Amino acid sequence: MSETEVKAVLEKVKCLSKSAADAETDARNARNEANRQTTKANRADEEIKRLESENAALKEELQHSKSASKTSKTGKKEAEILLYACGYSALTDEHKTQLDRVAERINASSDKIFKVDVFADSSTGTPSVNERLAEKRARIAADYLIEKGFDANRLEVDSCGTAPCTIGCPEHNRVVAIY
């Protein structure tokens, strides 16, 4: 083999070695990206499981709220209980249906005053945040009743903050109770 042929073979070997090194780098990068994607997918699966569990718990609370609102009593008056998800104050369609029933009942009632007690969960959030949340829930529920024609002078609204709920279902402390 001539010197030129040897140089050509060496150049070819060098080229093949560089290609092999480049291919190895590409493969390593692809494995790293696959590992990142797998980790991301695993985190997404965990988040889905957490959200499904939270959704199931909220459905259970809603079911409990529906049954509690039908049977709760304080003294002689029935209490309508609106159960909220932690941290929420917006009225759901279920809340609106309940408040529509309340508006009908209290508009037809001879009772002078109806009490709206509003609570926030003491096990989450700070006392000041919970107080503001309870006040917001109270304002939204009272405003809805007033929109439905109820006389605001006949509503006594009390934001109880994180005080224990003594109406209906004391184990739940994210409620608006109207009685």
HELIX and SHEET records of a PDB file:
HELIX    1   1 GLU A    3  THR A   71  1                                  69    
HELIX    2   2 ASP A   93  ASN A  107  1                                  15    
HELIX    3   3 PRO A  127  GLU A  147  1                                  21    
HELIX    4   4 ALA A  152  ARG A  154  5                                   3    
SHEET    1   A 2 LYS A  73  THR A  74  0                                        
SHEET    2   A 2 LYS A  77  GLU A  78 -1                                        
SHEET    1   B 4 GLU A  80  LEU A  83  0                                        
SHEET    2   B 4 VAL A 175  ILE A 178 -1                                        
SHEET    3   B 4 PHE A 114  PHE A 119 -1                                        
SHEET    4   B 4 LEU A 155  GLY A 161  1                                        
END                                                                             
